[in-house]
Amino acid sequence: MDLLHRNGESEGRRLKDDGSVIEKEEQQYHQKEKNNNSTRTTDSTEILLRMIWELVVWPLILEINRTYFTVEEYRLKMAEFCAIYEIQPLKISGLLIAMVAKGVLTKRGNIFSIHSRHIQYMQKKISLGYGLAVKEVYTME
């Protein structure tokens, strides 16, 4: 330890119980990995939101030709989706509420309804992607 101190290298290093030296850069690397993992989680959530909107929610709206759907209708469509794509329902269970939080859907009791700006797309039977759906919600007139 005295040798490290004399050479000016003790700053940014520490000794473990077993005597091995851990570099400051290694600690920074692990911190950066933590930050990347939270970014990856956010990205994967957005990907799942996009997938559920484009493959479950919007096709359900077009199929039933209403601006709203019930929880039972959603569950049936979701079960079909999970069977086709072999995804566990537990992995995507909170995404409908995440869409409510973003303002893309609204919830009243057991009924979820689309935003008023999406009605024109539904009436014309236009495929509405998730990006455009979110953009329509946040666009001011």
PyMOL commands that set and color helices and strands:
alter all, ss='L'
color gray80, all
select helices_A, chain A and resi 2-6+24-64+71-85+89-92+95-102+116-123+130-138
alter helices_A, ss='H'
color red, helices_A
select strands_A, chain A and resi 14-15+21-22+68-70+105-108+111-114
alter strands_A, ss='S'
color yellow, strands_A
deselect
rebuild
show_as cartoon
